Amino acid sequence: MAKVSRKLKKLIEQSKEHLDQDEEILHSVLGVYETKILGSESVRNGTFLATNKRLVFFAKKLGGFDLESFPYENISSFEASKGLMGHSISFFPAAIR
């Protein structure tokens, strides 16, 4: 079993208050999340969680937190790759019906 860093443990504990009561964390990893904030590209450091219900990215910041949630039923496909800068995961939304 892989050793979990103190930083990851702390972020996991902080993220639990934002999960549903019956939600279970299946896997977690420290990472960087690329998103758009107010139309500008932004990068956040935090933890990426796979729960029994959804994917969650949680990042602690001064005076608060960032949380983005992706229910599995809204995801149609994944891409995974590895390069010089590490591993990368991309996922894409399901078509709206």
C-alpha atoms as an extended CHARMM CRD file, in Angstrom:
* protein
*
        97  EXT
         1         1  MET       CA              0.0000000000        0.0000000000        0.0000000000  PROA      1               0.0000000000
         2         2  ALA       CA              1.3380000000        3.4530000000       -0.8990000000  PROA      2               0.0000000000
         3         3  LYS       CA              2.3190000000        5.8090000000        1.8910000000  PROA      3               0.0000000000
         4         4  VAL       CA             -0.0160000000        8.8120000000        2.1930000000  PROA      4               0.0000000000
         5         5  SER       CA              1.6140000000       12.1960000000        2.8130000000  PROA      5               0.0000000000
         6         6  ARG       CA              0.5340000000       14.4490000000        5.6730000000  PROA      6               0.0000000000
         7         7  LYS       CA             -0.6140000000       17.0780000000        3.1680000000  PROA      7               0.0000000000
         8         8  LEU       CA             -2.8600000000       14.5930000000        1.3730000000  PROA      8               0.0000000000
         9         9  LYS       CA             -4.2800000000       13.3090000000        4.6780000000  PROA      9               0.0000000000
        10        10  LYS       CA             -5.0720000000       16.8740000000        5.7610000000  PROA      10              0.0000000000
        11        11  LEU       CA             -6.7840000000       17.7420000000        2.4560000000  PROA      11              0.0000000000
        12        12  ILE       CA             -8.8160000000       14.5250000000        2.5780000000  PROA      12              0.0000000000
        13        13  GLU       CA            -10.0260000000       15.3310000000        6.1020000000  PROA      13              0.0000000000
        14        14  GLN       CA            -10.9300000000       18.9070000000        5.0810000000  PROA      14              0.0000000000
        15        15  SER       CA            -12.7930000000       17.6770000000        1.9880000000  PROA      15              0.0000000000
        16        16  LYS       CA            -14.9550000000       15.2040000000        3.9560000000  PROA      16              0.0000000000
        17        17  GLU       CA            -17.1730000000       17.9750000000        5.3220000000  PROA      17              0.0000000000
        18        18  HSD       CA            -18.2200000000       18.7160000000        1.7120000000  PROA      18              0.0000000000
        19        19  LEU       CA            -19.1520000000       15.1260000000        0.8510000000  PROA      19              0.0000000000
        20        20  ASP       CA            -22.5380000000       13.4790000000        1.3030000000  PROA      20              0.0000000000
        21        21  GLN       CA            -23.0100000000       11.5440000000        4.5370000000  PROA      21              0.0000000000
        22        22  ASP       CA            -23.1330000000        8.2060000000        2.6730000000  PROA      22              0.0000000000
        23        23  GLU       CA            -20.2640000000        9.0870000000        0.3080000000  PROA      23              0.0000000000
        24        24  GLU       CA            -17.0800000000        7.0270000000        0.5440000000  PROA      24              0.0000000000
        25        25  ILE       CA            -13.6380000000        8.0510000000       -0.7580000000  PROA      25              0.0000000000
        26        26  LEU       CA            -12.3060000000        5.1760000000       -2.8680000000  PROA      26              0.0000000000
        27        27  HSD       CA             -9.0520000000        6.7670000000       -4.1240000000  PROA      27              0.0000000000
        28        28  SER       CA             -7.2130000000       10.0500000000       -3.7020000000  PROA      28              0.0000000000
        29        29  VAL       CA             -4.1390000000       11.7470000000       -5.1300000000  PROA      29              0.0000000000
        30        30  LEU       CA             -2.4180000000       15.1170000000       -4.8020000000  PROA      30              0.0000000000
        31        31  GLY       CA             -2.4920000000       17.0350000000       -8.0380000000  PROA      31              0.0000000000
        32        32  VAL       CA             -2.9850000000       20.1540000000      -10.0660000000  PROA      32              0.0000000000
        33        33  TYR       CA             -6.3480000000       21.0620000000      -11.5250000000  PROA      33              0.0000000000
        34        34  GLU       CA             -6.6530000000       23.3190000000      -14.5680000000  PROA      34              0.0000000000
        35        35  THR       CA             -9.8840000000       25.2990000000      -14.8060000000  PROA      35              0.0000000000
        36        36  LYS       CA            -11.3190000000       28.6120000000      -15.9450000000  PROA      36              0.0000000000
        37        37  ILE       CA            -12.1750000000       31.2080000000      -13.3160000000  PROA      37              0.0000000000
        38        38  LEU       CA            -13.9760000000       34.3340000000      -14.5330000000  PROA      38              0.0000000000
        39        39  GLY       CA            -12.9500000000       33.4390000000      -18.0920000000  PROA      39              0.0000000000
        40        40  SER       CA             -9.2360000000       33.1380000000      -17.2770000000  PROA      40              0.0000000000
        41        41  GLU       CA             -7.1740000000       29.9470000000      -17.1790000000  PROA      41              0.0000000000
        42        42  SER       CA             -6.2790000000       29.0310000000      -13.6120000000  PROA      42              0.0000000000
        43        43  VAL       CA             -4.3020000000       26.2620000000      -11.9060000000  PROA      43              0.0000000000
        44        44  ARG       CA             -5.1130000000       24.9800000000       -8.4200000000  PROA      44              0.0000000000
        45        45  ASN       CA             -3.1030000000       22.5770000000       -6.2330000000  PROA      45              0.0000000000
        46        46  GLY       CA             -5.1800000000       20.1680000000       -4.1910000000  PROA      46              0.0000000000
        47        47  THR       CA             -6.5090000000       16.6430000000       -4.0000000000  PROA      47              0.0000000000
        48        48  PHE       CA             -8.4190000000       14.7130000000       -6.6060000000  PROA      48              0.0000000000
        49        49  LEU       CA            -10.8750000000       12.2420000000       -5.0660000000  PROA      49              0.0000000000
        50        50  ALA       CA            -12.7830000000        9.3460000000       -6.5760000000  PROA      50              0.0000000000
        51        51  THR       CA            -15.7910000000        8.5480000000       -4.4020000000  PROA      51              0.0000000000
        52        52  ASN       CA            -18.5610000000        6.0080000000       -4.8030000000  PROA      52              0.0000000000
        53        53  LYS       CA            -20.6930000000        8.8010000000       -6.3610000000  PROA      53              0.0000000000
        54        54  ARG       CA            -18.4540000000       11.2500000000       -8.2190000000  PROA      54              0.0000000000
        55        55  LEU       CA            -15.0360000000       12.7400000000       -8.9040000000  PROA      55              0.0000000000
        56        56  VAL       CA            -14.1500000000       15.7130000000       -6.6990000000  PROA      56              0.0000000000
        57        57  PHE       CA            -11.2920000000       18.1830000000       -6.8300000000  PROA      57              0.0000000000
        58        58  PHE       CA            -10.7300000000       19.9700000000       -3.5120000000  PROA      58              0.0000000000
        59        59  ALA       CA             -8.2040000000       22.7570000000       -2.9350000000  PROA      59              0.0000000000
        60        60  LYS       CA             -7.6810000000       24.7670000000        0.2310000000  PROA      60              0.0000000000
        61        61  LYS       CA             -6.8960000000       28.4500000000       -0.2230000000  PROA      61              0.0000000000
        62        62  LEU       CA             -6.4320000000       31.4610000000        1.9960000000  PROA      62              0.0000000000
        63        63  GLY       CA             -9.7890000000       32.1910000000        3.5790000000  PROA      63              0.0000000000
        64        64  GLY       CA            -11.6600000000       29.3240000000        1.9510000000  PROA      64              0.0000000000
        65        65  PHE       CA            -11.5660000000       26.4720000000       -0.5180000000  PROA      65              0.0000000000
        66        66  ASP       CA            -12.2740000000       25.4930000000       -4.1210000000  PROA      66              0.0000000000
        67        67  LEU       CA            -14.3730000000       22.4160000000       -4.8230000000  PROA      67              0.0000000000
        68        68  GLU       CA            -15.5060000000       21.1000000000       -8.1490000000  PROA      68              0.0000000000
        69        69  SER       CA            -17.6860000000       18.0160000000       -8.4420000000  PROA      69              0.0000000000
        70        70  PHE       CA            -18.2310000000       15.7080000000      -11.4230000000  PROA      70              0.0000000000
        71        71  PRO       CA            -20.9840000000       13.0650000000      -11.0380000000  PROA      71              0.0000000000
        72        72  TYR       CA            -20.0760000000        9.8570000000      -12.9000000000  PROA      72              0.0000000000
        73        73  GLU       CA            -23.2750000000        9.9570000000      -14.9740000000  PROA      73              0.0000000000
        74        74  ASN       CA            -22.0870000000       13.2860000000      -16.4650000000  PROA      74              0.0000000000
        75        75  ILE       CA            -18.7700000000       11.8250000000      -17.6860000000  PROA      75              0.0000000000
        76        76  SER       CA            -18.6170000000       10.0450000000      -21.0330000000  PROA      76              0.0000000000
        77        77  SER       CA            -14.9070000000        9.2800000000      -21.4330000000  PROA      77              0.0000000000
        78        78  PHE       CA            -11.4240000000        9.5550000000      -19.9120000000  PROA      78              0.0000000000
        79        79  GLU       CA             -7.9540000000       10.0720000000      -21.3400000000  PROA      79              0.0000000000
        80        80  ALA       CA             -4.8210000000        9.2650000000      -19.3640000000  PROA      80              0.0000000000
        81        81  SER       CA             -1.2260000000       10.0020000000      -20.2800000000  PROA      81              0.0000000000
        82        82  LYS       CA              2.2460000000       10.2820000000      -18.7940000000  PROA      82              0.0000000000
        83        83  GLY       CA              4.8950000000       12.7950000000      -19.7980000000  PROA      83              0.0000000000
        84        84  LEU       CA              7.9590000000       14.5210000000      -18.4120000000  PROA      84              0.0000000000
        85        85  MET       CA              5.8130000000       16.5480000000      -15.9970000000  PROA      85              0.0000000000
        86        86  GLY       CA              3.9930000000       13.4820000000      -14.6180000000  PROA      86              0.0000000000
        87        87  HSD       CA              0.6410000000       11.8580000000      -15.1680000000  PROA      87              0.0000000000
        88        88  SER       CA             -2.3730000000       13.5870000000      -16.6770000000  PROA      88              0.0000000000
        89        89  ILE       CA             -6.0580000000       12.6900000000      -16.6200000000  PROA      89              0.0000000000
        90        90  SER       CA             -8.6920000000       14.3730000000      -18.7840000000  PROA      90              0.0000000000
        91        91  PHE       CA            -12.3800000000       13.5580000000      -18.8100000000  PROA      91              0.0000000000
        92        92  PHE       CA            -15.1860000000       14.7340000000      -21.0000000000  PROA      92              0.0000000000
        93        93  PRO       CA            -18.8890000000       15.4410000000      -20.4040000000  PROA      93              0.0000000000
        94        94  ALA       CA            -21.6360000000       13.1270000000      -21.5550000000  PROA      94              0.0000000000
        95        95  ALA       CA            -23.8630000000       14.4130000000      -24.3370000000  PROA      95              0.0000000000
        96        96  ILE       CA            -26.8980000000       16.3080000000      -23.0480000000  PROA      96              0.0000000000
        97        97  ARG       CA            -30.1280000000       14.5720000000      -23.9890000000  PROA      97              0.0000000000
